[in-house]
């Protein structure tokens, strides 16, 4: 039997919230659904009609909850990164994984009381 070992260095914020994806040389952005976030990258769901490919430079507009000492806040971040992977999630949706150029200042899931450990 092979043990399933989680080798992640940081907990992830597995949270579903709308985000925006912006591409170079395009006007406006596209709606996306953030489904996974840590300080180094994010996974977003987009419609399969969107043309997104690995290596593409991108800017993300992210929002996520942060609860510290019982105080609820919404964190807004705009980050630049590169599409690391784009794969079919289901017949109508793609899962796009983005690696950030610079890590977020704080790890979204660390110390966040919104996360159930």
Secondary structure, 3 states (H helix, E strand, C coil): CCCCCCCCCCCCECCCEEEEEEECCCCCCEEEEEEEEECCEEEEEEECCCCCCCCCEEEEEEEEEEEECCEEEEEEEEEEEEEEEEEEEECCEEEEEEEECCCCCCCCCCCCCCCCC
